Amino acid sequence: MQGKVEELMMNAWPALRTVMVDGWVARFSNGYTKRANAVYPMYNTGIEADWQERIAVCERLYAEQGQPVIFKLTDAPEWLQLDEQLAGYGYSEEGRSVIMAQTLDSVPEPSLYTVEMSVKPTDRWIAQYLEMSEASDPAAGAAMKQILNGIMPLACFFTLYDGDQNVACGSAVLERGYVGLYDIATAPAYRNQGYGEQLVLNMLKWAKLSGAQQAYLAVVSDNAPAVRLYGKTGFKPAYRYWYRTLATS
């Protein structure tokens, strides 16, 4: 499952530029988010002795862009040696997260149905997501719009309302029978009131009606409230990933 979901996640959050390095995918998006600016060692070509050369190539590529070198690693056994090697080179671990997944055999009905959906990321949707997620980067809106407009699989952007008030939002990307849930945020004044759960249930309902059989999402491991929320909606841990970062000098 890991390899397929990792591919799907790259398609659902497309980098502005990519470079292939002997089976590793180096992604560049002007520094906006780690996942769009990291090396994904997708395919284990060659032997471990070759990794040092490939790491050096990646370090040069990111240095030329003035960006820190970031590797995204999973707990798949074939990459644990690479993780140890990067740690030995001074790469620090960041952003330990868990991929949670479920089959969509039966999706509970949401109790709130007032949902606005769009197949394109409107400026209004992006603005409300940044507000609800309390993003602090003033350039985030333009960068996010550029990435979201590059999504090629079927995507849907959701806003959940309670009456006339927008209370939560999220996005979903459907490809090859899998739906990934992304950018889930609840307005600060409406958190811990069940709106996140209602949003997720509406997203899963749309996904199942659109042909999805499996669902996945990523959540930071120590975000206990989010892990509990997704557990309530049927998600279970599938595998883990983290980043290894070497800061620019």
C-alpha positions as CSV (number, residue, x, y, z in Angstrom):
1,M,0.0,0.0,0.0
2,Q,2.8,2.4,0.9
3,G,4.2,2.8,-2.6
4,K,0.8,3.4,-4.2
5,V,-0.3,6.0,-1.6
6,E,3.0,7.8,-1.8
7,E,2.5,8.1,-5.6
8,L,-1.1,9.3,-5.1
9,M,0.0,11.9,-2.6
10,M,2.5,13.3,-5.0
11,N,-0.2,13.6,-7.6
12,A,-2.6,15.2,-5.1
13,W,-0.1,17.9,-4.1
14,P,1.9,18.4,-7.3
15,A,5.3,20.1,-7.1
16,L,5.9,22.9,-9.5
17,R,9.1,21.2,-10.8
18,T,10.6,17.7,-10.4
19,V,13.9,16.1,-11.1
20,M,14.4,12.3,-11.2
21,V,17.6,11.0,-9.5
22,D,17.9,7.3,-10.2
23,G,14.5,6.4,-8.9
24,W,14.3,9.3,-6.4
25,V,11.9,12.1,-7.0
26,A,13.3,15.6,-6.1
27,R,10.4,18.1,-5.8
28,F,10.7,21.9,-5.9
29,S,7.9,24.4,-5.2
30,N,9.8,27.6,-4.1
31,G,9.9,26.3,-0.5
32,Y,6.1,26.2,0.1
33,T,5.5,23.1,2.3
34,K,7.9,20.3,3.0
35,R,5.9,17.7,0.9
36,A,6.2,19.8,-2.2
37,N,9.9,20.5,-1.6
38,A,11.4,17.1,-0.6
39,V,13.1,14.1,-2.1
40,Y,10.9,11.1,-2.3
41,P,13.1,7.9,-2.6
42,M,10.3,6.0,-4.4
43,Y,12.2,3.3,-6.2
44,N,15.2,1.4,-4.8
45,T,17.4,1.2,-7.8
46,G,21.0,0.2,-7.5
47,I,22.6,-0.8,-4.2
48,E,23.0,1.0,-0.9
49,A,26.6,2.0,-1.8
50,D,25.1,4.2,-4.5
51,W,23.1,6.2,-2.0
52,Q,25.9,8.5,-1.1
53,E,26.3,9.7,-4.7
54,R,22.6,10.2,-5.1
55,I,22.4,12.1,-1.8
56,A,25.2,14.4,-3.1
57,V,23.3,15.0,-6.3
58,C,20.2,16.0,-4.4
59,E,22.2,18.3,-2.1
60,R,23.6,20.1,-5.1
61,L,20.2,20.5,-6.7
62,Y,18.6,22.0,-3.6
63,A,21.7,24.2,-2.9
64,E,21.3,25.7,-6.4
65,Q,17.8,26.7,-5.5
66,G,18.8,28.1,-2.1
67,Q,16.6,25.6,-0.3
68,P,17.3,23.2,2.5
69,V,17.6,19.5,1.5
70,I,14.6,17.5,2.7
71,F,14.0,13.8,2.4
72,K,10.6,12.2,3.0
73,L,11.0,8.7,4.4
74,T,8.6,6.0,5.4
75,D,8.8,3.1,7.8
76,A,9.2,0.6,4.9
77,P,12.1,-1.7,5.7
78,E,14.0,-0.9,2.5
79,W,14.4,2.7,3.6
80,L,15.4,2.4,7.2
81,Q,19.1,2.1,6.2
82,L,18.8,5.3,4.2
83,D,17.3,7.0,7.3
84,E,20.3,5.9,9.4
85,Q,22.7,7.1,6.7
86,L,21.0,10.5,6.5
87,A,21.1,10.8,10.3
88,G,24.8,10.1,10.2
89,Y,25.3,12.9,7.7
90,G,23.7,15.4,10.1
91,Y,20.1,15.4,8.8
92,S,17.6,16.1,11.6
93,E,14.2,14.4,11.9
94,E,11.1,16.5,11.6
95,G,7.4,16.2,11.2
96,R,6.8,12.6,12.2
97,S,3.3,11.7,10.8
98,V,1.0,8.8,10.3
99,I,-1.0,7.8,7.2
100,M,-4.4,6.6,8.3
101,A,-6.7,4.6,5.9
102,Q,-10.0,2.8,5.6
103,T,-12.1,1.0,3.1
104,L,-15.4,2.7,2.1
105,D,-17.7,-0.3,2.4
106,S,-20.0,1.6,4.6
107,V,-19.8,5.4,5.4
108,P,-22.0,6.8,8.2
109,E,-24.4,9.4,7.1
110,P,-23.5,13.0,8.2
111,S,-26.0,14.9,10.3
112,L,-25.0,18.2,8.7
113,Y,-25.6,18.4,5.0
114,T,-25.1,22.0,4.1
115,V,-21.9,21.6,2.1
116,E,-20.6,23.8,-0.7
117,M,-18.5,21.9,-3.2
118,S,-16.3,23.0,-6.1
119,V,-14.0,21.1,-8.5
120,K,-11.7,24.1,-8.7
121,P,-9.9,25.9,-5.8
122,T,-11.6,29.3,-5.8
123,D,-9.9,32.3,-4.3
124,R,-12.6,32.4,-1.6
125,W,-12.0,28.8,-0.6
126,I,-8.2,29.3,-0.4
127,A,-8.7,32.5,1.7
128,Q,-11.0,30.7,4.1
129,Y,-8.7,27.7,4.5
130,L,-5.8,30.0,5.3
131,E,-7.9,31.8,7.8
132,M,-9.2,28.7,9.5
133,S,-5.8,27.1,9.6
134,E,-4.3,30.3,11.0
135,A,-1.6,30.4,8.3
136,S,1.0,33.1,9.0
137,D,2.9,33.2,5.7
138,P,1.6,36.2,3.6
139,A,2.7,34.4,0.4
140,A,0.9,31.2,1.2
141,G,-2.2,32.0,-0.8
142,A,-0.5,32.5,-4.1
143,A,1.8,29.4,-3.6
144,M,-1.2,27.2,-2.6
145,K,-3.2,28.4,-5.5
146,Q,-0.4,27.5,-7.9
147,I,-0.1,24.0,-6.5
148,L,-3.8,23.3,-6.3
149,N,-4.4,24.4,-9.9
150,G,-1.8,21.8,-10.9
151,I,-3.8,18.8,-9.6
152,M,-4.7,16.6,-12.6
153,P,-6.9,13.8,-10.9
154,L,-10.5,14.6,-9.9
155,A,-10.5,17.0,-7.0
156,C,-13.2,18.6,-4.9
157,F,-13.1,21.5,-2.4
158,F,-15.6,21.5,0.4
159,T,-17.0,24.1,2.8
160,L,-19.2,23.0,5.6
161,Y,-21.9,25.4,6.9
162,D,-24.0,25.5,10.1
163,G,-26.8,27.8,9.0
164,D,-25.2,30.7,7.2
165,Q,-21.8,30.3,8.9
166,N,-18.9,28.5,7.2
167,V,-17.3,26.4,10.0
168,A,-14.9,24.0,8.3
169,C,-13.3,23.2,5.0
170,G,-11.2,20.6,3.3
171,S,-10.2,19.1,-0.1
172,A,-10.3,15.6,-1.6
173,V,-8.4,14.1,-4.5
174,L,-9.8,10.9,-6.2
175,E,-7.5,8.7,-8.3
176,R,-7.5,5.0,-9.1
177,G,-10.2,4.1,-6.5
178,Y,-8.4,5.9,-3.7
179,V,-9.5,9.3,-2.2
180,G,-7.0,11.4,-0.2
181,L,-8.4,13.9,2.3
182,Y,-6.3,17.1,2.6
183,D,-6.4,20.7,4.0
184,I,-8.9,19.9,6.7
185,A,-9.5,22.9,8.9
186,T,-12.1,24.1,11.3
187,A,-12.6,27.8,12.2
188,P,-11.1,28.5,15.6
189,A,-14.4,29.5,17.2
190,Y,-16.0,26.2,16.1
191,R,-13.4,23.7,17.1
192,N,-14.1,20.7,19.3
193,Q,-17.8,20.9,18.5
194,G,-18.1,18.0,16.0
195,Y,-17.8,20.0,12.8
196,G,-14.6,18.4,11.7
197,E,-16.3,15.0,11.9
198,Q,-19.2,16.2,9.9
199,L,-16.9,17.6,7.3
200,V,-15.0,14.4,6.9
201,L,-18.2,12.3,6.7
202,N,-19.5,14.6,3.9
203,M,-16.2,14.2,2.1
204,L,-16.2,10.4,2.4
205,K,-19.8,10.3,1.2
206,W,-18.9,12.3,-1.9
207,A,-15.9,10.0,-2.5
208,K,-17.9,6.8,-2.3
209,L,-20.6,8.2,-4.6
210,S,-17.8,9.2,-7.0
211,G,-16.3,5.6,-7.1
212,A,-13.7,5.5,-4.4
213,Q,-13.2,2.2,-2.5
214,Q,-10.3,3.3,-0.2
215,A,-9.6,6.5,1.7
216,Y,-6.4,7.8,3.2
217,L,-5.1,11.0,5.0
218,A,-2.0,12.2,6.7
219,V,-1.8,13.6,10.3
220,V,1.0,14.7,12.5
221,S,1.6,11.9,15.0
222,D,1.4,14.0,18.1
223,N,-1.8,15.8,17.1
224,A,-3.9,13.7,19.4
225,P,-7.3,15.5,18.8
226,A,-7.0,15.0,15.0
227,V,-6.0,11.4,15.4
228,R,-9.0,10.8,17.6
229,L,-11.3,12.6,15.1
230,Y,-10.2,10.5,12.2
231,G,-10.4,7.4,14.3
232,K,-14.1,8.2,15.0
233,T,-14.7,8.4,11.3
234,G,-13.3,5.0,10.6
235,F,-9.6,5.7,9.8
236,K,-6.9,3.4,11.2
237,P,-3.1,3.8,11.2
238,A,-1.5,2.3,8.0
239,Y,2.1,3.4,8.1
240,R,4.3,6.3,9.2
241,Y,6.6,8.8,7.6
242,W,8.9,11.7,8.6
243,Y,11.3,14.1,7.1
244,R,15.1,14.4,7.3
245,T,16.3,17.9,6.8
246,L,19.8,19.4,6.2
247,A,19.7,23.2,6.7
248,T,21.4,25.4,4.2
249,S,24.7,26.8,5.4
